[in-house]
């Protein structure tokens, strides 16, 4: 109610100010007109035009009339000078009057502007009080309005920053375009610590963490023994302390930034286990992490690790005040605006987890990233789009825009200068190669303009083969905007197309990215605790619980998965189906998009017994064997589930081999027979296994088909009937000519 009262007061003040300016302008024009009338009635200017009416003259030669004519000339000159003086005085009076009026108007404008600034400042302080003491709705509205205010001085921001509490600060931090001056500099940020002192503090914290978990995390115990086993005597004295005391100690480990980086990696690995992440705060970890940030503030890799640590800790909202007192809010806001999504996304997730007003029961646990929206928004989400990568992939690796091949950019000269002769060859040699490239481009654009606007362009990555249920769009309107967008997308490339493209093309989306660690061989060092969750079944149980924490299942869902990620989605849906779908995951699933998912396994994973003994393949690789009974059974259950819960199925298959740089050999990881689930739409795309999920641009068929599915769900918001088998079919005569 208070915010509404303030808005009404502002409206009345603005209306009164507008009326005052209008009335003052009318009064000024009226006074100017009256002054002009008075001056014209006081001084007559017709005397200057008396002689202009005489067109003929009489010339007299007599000397006695000379004095008379001279007297008349002097009289006329006197009248002209008098009239000029009067006109000059009139001009001065008008100029002085205009100057006074201008000064008056300027003073009035300055007074109104100063009053407006004072009102803004008073309103800002009142909004701070509402954001702190109001109810839930009033706090949210007050924080949004506070960030939209302008005309505030630097000292106002600093003063209000000291008035904030933790809940108001996190509300401001999650508001788009918030001014970072709302957040104070971290306490003791100006204190300088030596590198040895910071490493010693980190080591003490790691020892404390190891004791708090009762040494049940083998990775932490092994790290401490490996890195610090020879650096203390009786657990108290460090090597650099003995050296400073004059005692000779043979150096074993160099105290440098590399050692500190290894310690940060150990902290991150320890925080990845949710039961141990809260111990970091209890051990004073937030203050120690701030000291580490001061050292690596310009290192994007280390800042990314720190952001992930804070994101893991932020799941425990009871430490909101600790985050606020340690000064991390301002740093997280700055990180969330970074261009590198590896840093901005985890920072945004940390702020979202701590926003207890807006996200009461929604949390984003480790490896579940909120890609959109990263800030508070009044627009409700109508559809969840969940992305899952494949083997050895990642959210920030798998879903990037396709890289441009340098060989494809080469511009071959169609004219062979050596084979030409005579004057033509001499003429061509006189022009640079850039001239012919520009000429070719101009000719191409002229040809496009001759076509007009009534034409279509075939999409990139167009399929070479489809099934009978497949539909488009296979083309797009070839207007000028289409061609312009293609040029912009070539220059401004994206690191994550789901995050940058989908929110602009389809509103009301919440986009999530799921990460999971995979390995090709058991020779790779693994965490003994996490290695127990490496099977598809174990991973499905783990990530369905994490997605439920992120509130997945409360609205319609579209799953987008690449390779092994599709198997994980099928396993999650089948397990939910078998348990009665108590979380409504199957019921709310509207569609699945498979990018080269091996439904029947991959022949690459089939290794001989001797090769298995040498390579020692991981559990993930063993489960991907071709015609694996486990995968065939999973697919059979998946088809049975579709009978109870129909949904749109769109599948893409690779047709090209993938070059494995380590072996310098090409393999086709997933064949079309394995990628075809036998249900829904199926497309064979001329791409390899790595590029099948990376659209070349927004006009790529791989992207436009997904966009068409999302728009259909947003527009209808109704569960389609028999969509899996019938809704997207076309008669044979309407197939595109390139679909064979």
Long-range contacts (C-beta under 8 A, 24 or more apart in sequence): 2-126, 2-130, 2-134, 2-138, 3-127, 3-130, 3-138, 3-141, 3-142, 3-145, 6-123, 6-126, 10-119, 10-123, 13-119, 17-112, 20-108, 21-108, 24-105, 24-108, 28-101, 28-105, 31-101, 32-97, 32-101, 35-93, 35-94, 35-97, 36-94, 39-90, 39-93, 43-86, 43-90, 45-83, 45-87, 47-79, 47-83, 48-80, 48-83, 51-76, 116-151, 117-151, 120-149, 120-150, 120-151, 120-152, 121-151, 121-152, 121-156, 123-149, 124-149, 124-152, 124-156, 124-160, 125-160, 125-163, 128-160, 128-163, 128-164, 128-168, 131-168, 131-171, 131-172, 132-163, 132-164, 132-165, 132-167, 132-168, 136-357, 139-167, 139-168, 139-171, 139-357, 140-171, 140-357, 140-358, 140-376, 143-168, 143-171, 143-172, 143-175, 144-175, 144-376, 146-172, 147-172, 147-175, 147-176, 147-177, 147-178, 147-179, 154-181, 157-181, 157-182, 158-184, 165-324, 166-320, 166-321, 166-323, 166-324, 166-325, 167-320, 167-356, 167-357, 169-324, 169-329, 170-320, 170-324, 170-329, 170-351, 170-354, 170-355, 170-356, 170-357, 171-355, 171-357, 171-358, 171-376, 173-329, 173-330, 173-332, 173-333, 173-351, 174-351, 174-352, 174-355, 174-358, 174-375, 174-376, 175-375, 175-376, 176-375, 176-376, 178-333, 180-330, 180-333, 180-334, 182-330, 183-327, 183-329, 183-330, 183-333, 184-327, 184-330, 185-327, 185-330, 186-290, 186-326, 186-327, 186-328, 186-330, 186-331, 187-325, 187-326, 187-327, 189-290, 189-294, 189-327, 193-291, 193-294, 195-255, 195-256, 195-257, 195-260, 195-295, 196-238, 196-240, 196-255, 198-260, 198-288, 198-291, 198-292, 198-295, 199-255, 199-259, 199-260, 199-263, 200-238, 201-288, 201-291, 202-260, 202-263, 202-264, 202-267, 202-288, 202-292, 203-228, 203-231, 203-263, 205-267, 205-280, 205-283, 205-284, 205-285, 205-288, 206-263, 206-266, 206-267, 208-279, 208-283, 209-270, 209-276, 209-279, 209-280, 209-283, 212-276, 212-279, 212-282, 212-283, 213-276, 213-279, 217-270, 217-273, 217-276, 217-529, 218-528, 218-529, 219-266, 219-269, 219-270, 219-527, 219-528, 219-529, 220-266, 220-269, 220-270, 223-262, 223-266, 227-253, 227-259, 227-262, 227-263, 228-253, 257-295, 257-296, 260-292, 260-295, 261-296, 261-302, 264-292, 264-302, 264-305, 264-306, 264-309, 265-305, 267-309, 268-305, 268-308, 268-309, 268-312, 269-527, 271-308, 271-309, 271-312, 271-313, 272-312, 272-366, 272-530, 273-529, 274-312, 274-315, 274-365, 274-366, 277-312, 277-313, 277-315, 277-316, 278-313, 278-316, 278-319, 280-309, 280-313, 281-313, 281-316, 281-319, 281-322, 285-313, 286-313, 286-319, 286-322, 286-323, 286-326, 286-328, 287-326, 290-326, 290-327, 290-328, 293-331, 300-340, 300-342, 300-343, 303-335, 303-343, 304-340, 304-342, 304-343, 304-346, 307-332, 307-335, 307-343, 307-346, 307-347, 307-350, 308-346, 310-346, 310-347, 310-350, 311-346, 311-347, 311-349, 311-350, 311-353, 311-364, 311-366, 312-366, 313-350, 314-349, 314-350, 314-351, 314-353, 314-354, 315-353, 315-363, 315-365, 317-353, 317-354, 317-356, 320-354, 320-356, 323-354, 336-374, 340-495, 341-396, 341-495, 341-496, 341-499, 342-396, 344-374, 345-369, 345-370, 345-371, 345-374, 345-395, 345-396, 345-499, 345-513, 348-374, 348-375, 361-551, 362-549, 362-550, 362-551, 363-549, 363-550, 364-512, 364-549, 364-550, 365-546, 365-549, 365-550, 366-546, 367-514, 367-515, 367-516, 367-543, 367-546, 368-512, 368-513, 368-514, 368-515, 368-543, 368-546, 368-547, 368-549, 368-550, 369-395, 369-512, 369-513, 369-514, 369-515, 370-510, 370-511, 370-512, 370-550, 371-395, 371-496, 371-498, 371-499, 371-511, 371-512, 371-513, 372-498, 372-499, 372-502, 372-503, 372-509, 372-510, 372-511, 373-503, 373-510, 379-507, 379-508, 380-508, 381-508, 381-509, 381-510, 381-555, 382-508, 382-509, 382-555, 382-556, 382-714, 382-717, 383-508, 383-509, 383-510, 383-555, 383-556, 383-557, 383-558, 383-590, 383-710, 383-713, 383-714, 384-509, 384-510, 384-512, 384-552, 384-555, 384-556, 384-557, 384-558, 385-498, 385-502, 385-509, 385-510, 385-511, 385-512, 385-557, 385-558, 385-560, 385-710, 386-512, 386-513, 386-514, 386-547, 386-552, 386-557, 386-558, 386-559, 386-560, 387-498, 387-511, 387-512, 387-513, 387-514, 387-560, 387-561, 387-565, 388-514, 388-516, 388-559, 388-560, 388-561, 388-562, 388-565, 388-566, 388-568, 388-569, 389-514, 389-515, 389-516, 389-561, 389-562, 389-563, 389-565, 390-561, 390-562, 390-563, 390-564, 390-565, 391-518, 391-520, 391-563, 391-564, 391-620, 391-621, 391-624, 392-518, 392-519, 392-520, 393-518, 393-562, 393-563, 393-565, 394-515, 395-496, 395-513, 395-514, 395-515, 396-495, 396-496, 398-562, 398-693, 398-694, 399-496, 399-497, 399-498, 399-499, 399-513, 399-693, 399-694, 400-494, 400-495, 400-496, 400-497, 400-694, 401-489, 401-493, 401-494, 401-495, 401-497, 401-694, 401-695, 401-696, 401-697, 402-691, 402-694, 402-695, 402-696, 403-694, 404-490, 411-437, 448-478, 448-483, 451-478, 453-477, 453-478, 453-479, 453-480, 457-482, 457-699, 459-699, 459-700, 459-701, 459-704, 460-695, 460-696, 460-697, 460-699, 460-700, 460-701, 461-685, 461-686, 461-687, 461-695, 461-696, 461-700, 461-701, 461-702, 462-701, 462-738, 463-683, 463-684, 463-685, 463-701, 463-738, 463-739, 464-655, 464-684, 464-685, 464-686, 464-738, 464-739, 464-740, 465-655, 465-672, 465-683, 465-684, 465-739, 465-740, 466-681, 466-682, 466-683, 466-684, 466-735, 466-736, 466-739, 467-676, 467-681, 467-682, 468-729, 468-730, 468-732, 469-680, 469-681, 469-682, 469-725, 469-728, 469-729, 469-730, 470-681, 470-682, 470-683, 470-728, 470-730, 470-739, 471-681, 471-728, 471-729, 471-730, 472-705, 472-708, 472-736, 473-701, 473-704, 473-705, 473-708, 474-701, 474-736, 474-738, 476-699, 476-704, 482-699, 485-697, 485-698, 485-699, 486-697, 486-699, 489-697, 489-698, 490-697, 497-694, 497-695, 497-703, 498-560, 501-698, 501-703, 502-707, 502-710, 505-698, 505-707, 506-707, 506-710, 506-711, 506-714, 507-714, 508-714, 509-710, 509-714, 510-555, 512-547, 512-550, 512-552, 514-543, 514-546, 514-547, 514-565, 516-543, 516-568, 518-564, 518-618, 518-620, 519-618, 519-620, 520-615, 520-617, 520-618, 520-620, 520-621, 521-615, 521-616, 521-617, 521-618, 521-621, 522-616, 522-617, 522-618, 523-616, 524-618, 534-618, 534-619, 534-620, 535-619, 535-623, 536-564, 536-567, 536-568, 536-571, 536-620, 536-623, 536-630, 536-634, 537-571, 537-575, 539-568, 539-571, 540-568, 540-571, 540-572, 540-575, 541-575, 543-568, 543-572, 544-572, 544-575, 544-576, 544-583, 544-585, 548-583, 552-585, 553-583, 553-584, 553-585, 553-588, 554-584, 554-588, 555-588, 556-588, 556-589, 556-590, 556-713, 556-717, 557-585, 557-588, 557-589, 557-590, 558-589, 558-590, 558-591, 558-592, 558-593, 558-709, 558-710, 558-713, 559-589, 559-591, 559-592, 559-593, 560-592, 560-593, 560-595, 560-706, 561-592, 561-593, 561-594, 561-595, 561-597, 562-595, 562-596, 562-597, 562-692, 562-693, 563-595, 563-596, 563-597, 563-598, 563-669, 563-670, 563-689, 564-597, 564-598, 564-620, 564-624, 565-597, 566-592, 566-594, 566-595, 566-597, 566-599, 567-597, 567-598, 567-599, 567-631, 567-634, 570-634, 570-635, 570-638, 571-634, 573-638, 573-641, 574-634, 574-637, 574-638, 574-641, 577-637, 577-641, 577-644, 577-645, 578-637, 581-645, 586-641, 586-644, 586-645, 587-645, 589-645, 589-647, 590-647, 590-648, 590-713, 590-719, 590-720, 591-647, 591-648, 591-649, 591-650, 591-709, 591-713, 591-723, 592-647, 592-648, 592-649, 592-650, 593-650, 593-651, 593-652, 593-705, 593-706, 593-709, 594-649, 594-650, 594-651, 594-652, 594-675, 594-677, 595-652, 595-692, 595-693, 595-702, 596-652, 596-653, 596-654, 596-669, 596-670, 596-675, 596-689, 596-692, 596-693, 597-651, 597-670, 597-675, 597-677, 598-624, 598-631, 598-669, 598-670, 598-674, 598-675, 599-631, 599-635, 599-674, 599-675, 599-676, 599-677, 600-626, 600-627, 600-628, 600-631, 600-632, 600-635, 600-673, 600-674, 601-625, 601-626, 601-627, 601-628, 601-631, 601-674, 602-626, 602-669, 602-670, 602-674, 603-671, 604-667, 604-669, 626-674, 635-677, 638-677, 639-677, 639-678, 639-679, 642-679, 642-724, 646-720, 646-721, 646-722, 646-723, 646-724, 646-725, 647-723, 647-724, 648-680, 648-709, 648-720, 648-723, 648-724, 648-727, 648-728, 649-677, 649-679, 649-680, 649-681, 649-724, 650-680, 650-681, 650-683, 650-705, 650-706, 650-709, 651-675, 651-676, 651-677, 651-680, 651-681, 651-682, 651-683, 652-683, 652-684, 652-685, 652-692, 652-702, 653-682, 653-683, 653-684, 653-685, 653-692, 654-685, 654-687, 654-688, 654-689, 654-692, 655-684, 655-685, 655-686, 655-687, 656-686, 656-687, 656-688, 657-688, 658-688, 658-689, 658-690, 659-688, 679-724, 679-725, 680-724, 680-725, 680-728, 681-728
